[in-house]
Structure formats: structure tokens, C-alpha cells
Amino acid sequence: MSLAAPNEVVTKALLRLVNVPGLDRPAALITLDNGFDHKKPNTLGPGGLTSLDEAITAAHAARPAFVAVTGKPYIFCVGADLTGLPLLTDRAQALEIGQLGHRVFARLKDSDVPTFAFVNGAAMGGGLELALHCHYRTLSAGAAALALPEVSLGIIPGWGGTQLLPNLVGIPAATQVIIQNPLMQNKMLKPKQAAEMGLADVLLEPADFLERSLEWAAGVVRGELTVTRPEVDREMWDGVLFFAKQTLDARLHGAVPSANRALELLGLAKETDFAAGTAAEDEALADLIFSPELRSGLYAFDLVQRRAKRPAGAPDRDLARPVTKVGIVGAGLMASQLALLFARRLQVPVVLTDLDQARVDKGLAYVHEQIEKAVSKGRMDKGTAAKLYGLVSGSVDKSVFADADFVIEAVFEDLNVKKQVWAELEKIVTPEAVLATNTSSLSVTAMAKGLEHPERVVGFHFFNPVAVLPLLEIVRGEQTDDATLATAFAVGKQLKKSSVLVKDAPAFVVNRLLTRFLGTVFAAVDAGTPLEVANNALDPLGLPMRPLALLQLVGPAVAHHVGGILHAAFPDRFGVSENLKRIAEAGKPIVVDDKINAEVADLLVVGDQPLTAEQVRQNALDALAQEIQLMLDEGVVAEAQDIDLCLILGAGWPFHLGGVTPYLDRTGTTERVTGKRFLPAGIASLPA
């Protein structure tokens, strides 16, 4: 059976013998390199594994003092080549993929010659598992990130990670890396964290990393350096996994099969011998490769890694104008977050304005507080902090915007207020200055109406918290020109945000869908469905938070306001809930300690037609399918892929759903509601 992957970019294992001072024999250094720069990371498919296998054979034939594996500059290896997985046609092929990786990597673990991993850059998935098979590991302090992200995609670390990691760093840390981190927006480890955890034996500076690694390895081989590792606590093993299982069940309700399989494999690692444990990994990997969750996960991964970096419909980047100063209208929490983000990423002067000096001072105080916090936690050096202090300023006089190239408003969500802001500013700024609005639901076209230069107004909708959520909805008004749009996309890229082009339509993408979704759930409450039933109805999807917790995060008053705007635009689909209005006016938390607040429940005036959890869930899914199709028909975004990208990056919806359209397709919801699928069969789903 051939495992050749036609689209594989083969990462070659390049062997050279290196003379190291103090050793009477050369060391065998294997460098992983796919022939591209760091923008195209090393991955391992069948061709790459074969090349590594051959390099290990040649290395041992040279009778070296030790064998070391490292990567091309800035990259160690980011794991298996995922492009080949959708091409597998039967389970036997999937089984062989796992077995091939295990066989090749085991040669490093079982070697009679000392083996070292010189982790010089990003190491993820199979790349980190490769390093774990080596007897010793050095780690560059400049490595971008380390992770075992497989569970987030719908598979498990299938090349030894579930068996090696817990026996190296202990079961609590292994559970965090293998299960918890992937399910927390794919959280990565920084080098210092990884070293403290015990993933590496020594942390070295990047400037002379390879030279220092060779010297350190020689010291180990000569017996001058002794590597000691703390004994793994096995008494707590079962308790940690029991607690992890309870947490998974409470949060995901079985929606992510890969997480439960990973837990089972971590359980085996306590006492099962390595061969049996890795054989179990092979079986789990083969099962999961043909699961719908993996296909959705691969689709979502491709959206985040590729489509997000090439926004559909974005104009030629050469049209973008330079931005040398940024103005921010407002000095509240959102505006202050924006000020810090623009200063950090663009490294240009940023000036805040507000109605009075007290508000300006409060906004600046927030910025300074965040800078001080970053310094105290070691995330920012004092030189950078000093520069940022100098870049961010404030004023009560809007004339400070006269030389700004990019001005963004973050004021009260009222169309008349925003129009008044732009009317004032247009008399101050240059004709070329971009006027960006952070509105979450109002019409950009209406905002620009009546201005002398409406073509330079653009929507620039961030998601809160600004520093965390990567999505930026860039909204093109009816008169927004290409130069303005190109500048907006260029700024978004500098801010390290993933930008999606959105048509000027009520509430754009994420807020429109979440409002329809929450509105459907709350309509069930209004009809008489108990709050607990409505709140738990969507549990089988494994969403990042339940509907009422999401409503509390958004804020009932904000949700009611946005709902009113959408009701005015689409009264047949977006209702106005008097109960939501009562909750907003009461100002009481809906959820307390993950339980419904009884005081909120007492406020409700409901009907006598309660729905079951299944009915609530299906109504919500039907509403999403209908709304997405209408948005596509209206041209709000280019394709269904952009809807999914927005939900993943702006609302944290999980990879195992593929955002949402793959899930709606595979459950038959889309065809039942719209008469057709959002995506062709085989895209984000198993082949037809």
C-alpha cells in the first residue's frame, strides 16, 4: 500500500558530520529543511518520514559521538503534513500513517548512541513528538511556540505524545498540553514555560543556539553534565484524569471525540508499556482520521492558516496609504484598548480625545496600567514601555487630529452621535485621512452620508477583548473607495488581525448571527421554556459558552440594543424580547457561579408553551442556516468560508464544528432549511 502524498512538500533530513571540541568522534547533525524560508514551516508526511529514516540510518553508520536533530532557521517542525489526510481512502492507510511515524521516531528513542533534539524554533504536533523521542532536548529561548494541538483538529497526538509526555512532565502538565490548551483557542507554550514544565533539559539563547547546543551535548556525552529529571508522581494520575473527564463532560458533552480518546490514552500511559501504548495511539488515530470532526477541524485550520491571510475581495495592497499618526475619538475602555494596540503594532503616535480632561486622563491611566502590568510580568522590556508611554497621548481638543492619517471613533453606539463626530472631524483632518468606525451594528453608509468625502469612511469592527480576539470585520460602505479599503486592510495586517471584508449590512456578520442565535433561544424562554432547559439546549455542539453566559458577556443592554436595530431591518426574523429588556433594566447578572440567577428568573413574564431542549436546539440551528443563506444571497461576505472564519476568530466557535456551516451540512439542517448544502460534499466532511 502506497502512502505517497501527491501534494506533500517534502521536508528533507539533511545529514552532516560536525567536529565538536572535546570529542574524539564527530557528531551526526540532522537538519530538517523543506527548502523554503521560515514562512513555510517544516512538516512531516510520508516523504519526510522516509528521508528522516534514511538520515538516521546514515548517521548511525558513521559511528558518531551522538546524533542530534534540529530544524532550518526559526523552525524545528510543526508536525504532520495535514494536506494528505483528506486523501486517505481507507482505515488501513490511516493506521499505516501512525505506524510509520512511530517506527521512524522510535529509532531515536531506542538508539544505543545518545540522541538530542536541538529545538531551535516552533515545535508542534509531530515535531514536538519527534523531540520527545530523543534522549535529551535543548530549547531556544527564541522559539515561537510549542504545542500538541491535535485535539483541536479532531485527532490525537499520534506519534507517541500521549505516552511520552506524561512520563516526562507528569500527568497534570501533560493533560494541560494535550487537552486543555488545544481546547482554549489552541493555546501555545512559550519556551520559558516549556522549560519550566520539563519539556526541555536546558534553555539557551537564540544568538548562538546551535553552537551552545553542540557544546552542551558534548558535555553530557563526556559525563561532565548530568541531566536530572524529577520523578513523576503516579499517585495523582487517576485523580487528575477523573477530574479532567468531569470537566470535559460538563463543557463539551461528548462533542469532541478526540478529547475523550486522548484522555483514554493518557490513562494507558501510567502503566502500559510503550509499544502497547503507541499501538493504541495508532488505533485511535485511524478511527479519528475518518471522523466528521476531523474533516471540520482540517477545514477550520485551513481557513485560519490560509484564507485569513488572503482576505477575499481585498483591494490591491499597493493602493494603501501610509499611516504615520492615529487618532482615536473617545477614551473609554474600548478606545483605550485600541490606543495601546495601535501604538504597540504600528509604532506611531496615537492620540486620544474625549469630552473632558477627566475622561482623557482615565483612558491614559488605563494604557499606562497595562504597560506597567506587561513589564512586571516580563512580557515587555522597559525600553519598549518607555517608547509606548511617549507614543500615546490625550487631548480634549480635536485639532490634534489635523495631521492624523487614520482616525477611528469608539463613541456611544448611536448613529446621530457618530455622524456628528465625523462632521466635526472632516473640518479638521486632511482630505486623504481615513475615517474608521468601530460600530458593531450601525450602517457605515448612513454614517458617511452628508460628508464632503464619504469615500474615506470605512467600518473597522473589533471584538472584545481587543488584544485577544483576532477578527477584524472591515466594512465597505456604498461609497468607500479602494484606497481607503486598502489602507484599512494594511492597518489590520499591521495590527496582526485577521481581516474579513464585509458588506455594509445590519450588524455585519458575527453580531447578526449571534443575535439571531440568542434571539431564537430567548424566544423559547419567552414562550415558557425554563431558563435552564434553554441554556443547556446547545450543549451537544460543544460551544465555548452556553447562550446565557454569552448573553451576559455581551451585556443584556447591548444585546437588546443590537436586537432592536436588527428587528427594524428584519422584523420577520428578529424579535424584540420584553424579558430581555427587563433583565437589561434590572442590571442583574443572569448567571452566578454557572447557575441561573433566581432573581433574574423572577423577572420573567412567560407563556405556557415550553419547548424541549431538542426543539430549542433545532430552532436555533434552523435559524442559523436560514440567516447564513440570506447573508450569502445578499453578498454580505464572498462565501460560506468567510462566515465560518468570522465565527471561529470573532466568537471562538470551535474547529470541530468547522465554524458552523460544516456542522449544519452534516446534520442535514442546511438542506432541510435551504434545499442545498453550504459546502460541497468532501469539503469539511467525509467524501460522499
Stockholm file with secondary structure:
# STOCKHOLM 1.0

chainA/1-688         MSLAAPNEVVTKALLRLVNVPGLDRPAALITLDNGFDHKKPNTLGPGGLTSLDEAITAAHAARPAFVAVTGKPYIFCVGADLTGLPLLTDRAQALEIGQLGHRVFARLKDSDVPTFAFVNGAAMGGGLELALHCHYRTLSAGAAALALPEVSLGIIPGWGGTQLLPNLVGIPAATQVIIQNPLMQNKMLKPKQAAEMGLADVLLEPADFLERSLEWAAGVVRGELTVTRPEVDREMWDGVLFFAKQTLDARLHGAVPSANRALELLGLAKETDFAAGTAAEDEALADLIFSPELRSGLYAFDLVQRRAKRPAGAPDRDLARPVTKVGIVGAGLMASQLALLFARRLQVPVVLTDLDQARVDKGLAYVHEQIEKAVSKGRMDKGTAAKLYGLVSGSVDKSVFADADFVIEAVFEDLNVKKQVWAELEKIVTPEAVLATNTSSLSVTAMAKGLEHPERVVGFHFFNPVAVLPLLEIVRGEQTDDATLATAFAVGKQLKKSSVLVKDAPAFVVNRLLTRFLGTVFAAVDAGTPLEVANNALDPLGLPMRPLALLQLVGPAVAHHVGGILHAAFPDRFGVSENLKRIAEAGKPIVVDDKINAEVADLLVVGDQPLTAEQVRQNALDALAQEIQLMLDEGVVAEAQDIDLCLILGAGWPFHLGGVTPYLDRTGTTERVTGKRFLPAGIASLPA
#=GR chainA/1-688 SS CCCCCTTCCCCEEEEEEECCTTCSSCEEEEEEECSSCTTSCCCBCHHHHHHHHHHHHHHHHTCCSCEEEEESTTEEECCBCGGGGGGCCSHHHHHHHHHHHHHHHHHHHTCSSCEEEEECSEEETHHHHHHHHSSEEEEETTCCCEECCHHHHTSCCTTTHHHHHHHHHCHHHHHIIIIIHHHTTSCCBCHHHHHHHTSCSEEECSTTHHHHHHHHHHHHHTTSSCCCCCCCCCTTHHHHHHHHHHHHHHHHTTCCHHHHHHHHHHHHTTTSCHHHHHHHHHHHHHHHHTSHHHHHHHHHHHHHHTGGGSCTTCCCGGGCCCCCCEEEECCSHHHHHHHHHHHHHHCSCEEEECSSHHHHHHHHHHHHHHHHHHHHTTSSCHHHHHHHHHHEEEESCGGGGTTCSEEEECCCSCHHHHHHHHHHHHTTSCTTCEEEECCSSSCHHHHHTTCSCGGGEEEEECCSSTTTCCEEEEEECTTCCHHHHHHHHHHHHHTTCEEEEEESCTTTTHHHHHHHHHHHHHHHHHHTCCHHHHHHTTGGGCCSSCHHHHHHHHCHHHHHHHHHHHHHHCTTTCCCCHHHHHHHHHTCCSEETTEECHHHHTTCCCCSCCCCHHHHHHHHHHHHHHHHHHHHHHTSSSSHHHHHHHHHHHHCCCGGGTSSHHHHHHTTHHHHHHSSCSSCTTSSSCCC
#=GC SS_cons         CCCCCTTCCCCEEEEEEECCTTCSSCEEEEEEECSSCTTSCCCBCHHHHHHHHHHHHHHHHTCCSCEEEEESTTEEECCBCGGGGGGCCSHHHHHHHHHHHHHHHHHHHTCSSCEEEEECSEEETHHHHHHHHSSEEEEETTCCCEECCHHHHTSCCTTTHHHHHHHHHCHHHHHIIIIIHHHTTSCCBCHHHHHHHTSCSEEECSTTHHHHHHHHHHHHHTTSSCCCCCCCCCTTHHHHHHHHHHHHHHHHTTCCHHHHHHHHHHHHTTTSCHHHHHHHHHHHHHHHHTSHHHHHHHHHHHHHHTGGGSCTTCCCGGGCCCCCCEEEECCSHHHHHHHHHHHHHHCSCEEEECSSHHHHHHHHHHHHHHHHHHHHTTSSCHHHHHHHHHHEEEESCGGGGTTCSEEEECCCSCHHHHHHHHHHHHTTSCTTCEEEECCSSSCHHHHHTTCSCGGGEEEEECCSSTTTCCEEEEEECTTCCHHHHHHHHHHHHHTTCEEEEEESCTTTTHHHHHHHHHHHHHHHHHHTCCHHHHHHTTGGGCCSSCHHHHHHHHCHHHHHHHHHHHHHHCTTTCCCCHHHHHHHHHTCCSEETTEECHHHHTTCCCCSCCCCHHHHHHHHHHHHHHHHHHHHHHTSSSSHHHHHHHHHHHHCCCGGGTSSHHHHHHTTHHHHHHSSCSSCTTSSSCCC
//
